[in-house]
Amino acid sequence: MTLEQFEVTFMRDTHPESEVVLWCSITAAWLAYHERFSSGKELADEDEKKLVGALIAISAGMEDVSKLGVPVDVGRRLLECYDGLSKE
């Protein structure tokens, strides 16, 4: 999906606030992952893209860490960070 397609889809969403909440959750999990597992440092661009892709899949309900496109241990950590948001 191109950025333009994403923007059009976003603008047509009848409940954009839910989309914003979703992206805030993805962002919070991304920040938590970096804080806990990479000393707050960003990874190489390709690795960051994989992390974000995995978090998007997790936000859509994917719990099988072997299908997230990242190493299994990274997938477990991302899932832990995402699930930890609901406990705060």
C-alpha positions as CSV (number, residue, x, y, z in Angstrom):
1,M,0.0,0.0,0.0
2,T,1.3,3.4,-0.9
3,L,1.3,6.3,1.5
4,E,-1.4,8.0,-0.7
5,Q,-3.6,4.8,-0.5
6,F,-3.1,4.7,3.3
7,E,-4.1,8.4,3.6
8,V,-7.2,7.9,1.5
9,T,-8.2,4.9,3.5
10,F,-7.6,6.7,6.8
11,M,-9.7,9.7,5.7
12,R,-12.6,7.5,4.7
13,D,-12.5,5.6,8.1
14,T,-15.8,6.4,9.8
15,H,-14.0,6.1,13.2
16,P,-10.6,7.7,12.7
17,E,-10.1,7.9,16.5
18,S,-9.8,4.1,16.6
19,E,-7.1,4.2,14.0
20,V,-5.2,6.9,16.0
21,V,-5.5,4.7,19.2
22,L,-4.1,1.8,17.2
23,W,-1.1,3.7,16.0
24,C,-0.5,5.2,19.4
25,S,-0.4,1.6,20.8
26,I,2.0,0.5,18.1
27,T,4.2,3.5,18.9
28,A,4.1,2.9,22.6
29,A,5.1,-0.8,22.1
30,W,7.9,0.3,19.7
31,L,9.2,2.7,22.3
32,A,9.0,0.1,25.1
33,Y,10.9,-2.4,23.0
34,H,13.7,0.0,22.4
35,E,13.8,1.1,26.0
36,R,13.9,-2.4,27.3
37,F,15.9,-4.3,24.7
38,S,18.1,-2.0,22.7
39,S,19.2,0.6,25.3
40,G,17.0,3.2,23.7
41,K,18.9,3.0,20.4
42,E,17.3,2.6,17.0
43,L,18.3,-0.4,14.8
44,A,19.3,-0.4,11.2
45,D,16.5,0.8,8.9
46,E,15.6,-2.7,7.6
47,D,15.4,-4.0,11.1
48,E,13.2,-1.1,12.2
49,K,10.9,-1.8,9.2
50,K,10.6,-5.4,10.3
51,L,9.8,-4.4,13.9
52,V,7.1,-2.0,12.8
53,G,5.7,-4.7,10.4
54,A,5.6,-7.2,13.3
55,L,3.9,-4.7,15.6
56,I,1.3,-4.0,12.9
57,A,0.6,-7.8,12.7
58,I,0.5,-8.0,16.5
59,S,-2.0,-5.2,16.6
60,A,-4.2,-7.1,14.1
61,G,-4.3,-10.1,16.4
62,M,-1.3,-12.2,15.3
63,E,0.2,-14.1,18.2
64,D,2.2,-16.7,16.4
65,V,5.7,-15.2,16.8
66,S,7.1,-17.5,14.1
67,K,5.0,-15.6,11.5
68,L,6.0,-12.1,12.4
69,G,8.9,-11.7,10.0
70,V,11.4,-11.2,12.9
71,P,13.4,-13.7,14.9
72,V,11.2,-15.6,17.3
73,D,12.9,-14.1,20.4
74,V,12.3,-10.6,19.0
75,G,8.7,-11.5,18.3
76,R,8.2,-12.6,21.8
77,R,9.7,-9.4,23.1
78,L,7.5,-7.3,20.8
79,L,4.4,-9.2,21.9
80,E,5.4,-8.7,25.5
81,C,5.7,-5.0,25.0
82,Y,2.4,-4.7,23.1
83,D,0.5,-6.8,25.6
84,G,2.1,-4.9,28.5
85,L,0.3,-1.7,27.3
86,S,-3.0,-3.0,28.5
87,K,-1.5,-3.7,32.0
88,E,-0.4,-0.1,32.5
